[in-house]
Amino acid sequence: MPKIRKSSCPECGYEMDGATHCSDVEAMPDKGDISVCIECAAFLQFGDDLILEPMPESVWDDIHPESASQLLQIRKQILSRGKLH
């Protein structure tokens, strides 16, 4: 898992310093990439300096249906396992 600059989820405050990609474990995120908080399952987006920001609702309009389905499945899995802390 690539290490990223430590960033807190803007929804729950959980601190993250790593990211995984759905298809390439070694891929580093880029500005604008979407993420899901591993703690609260909030949809996030990498901003400047790869700091996590809330994902604007308008982003859904540009997401390929297959990618949207993957994101919703990830959220479902996170929510089904409960809180880490």
Sequence and secondary structure as in RCSB ss.txt:
>XXXX:A:sequence
MPKIRKSSCPECGYEMDGATHCSDVEAMPDKGDISVCIECAAFLQFGDDLILEPMPESVWDDIHPESASQLLQIR
KQILSRGKLH
>XXXX:A:secstr
  EEEEEE TTT  EEEE   SS TT    TT EEE TTT  EEEE GGG EEE  GGGGGGS HHHHHHHHHHH
HHHHHH    
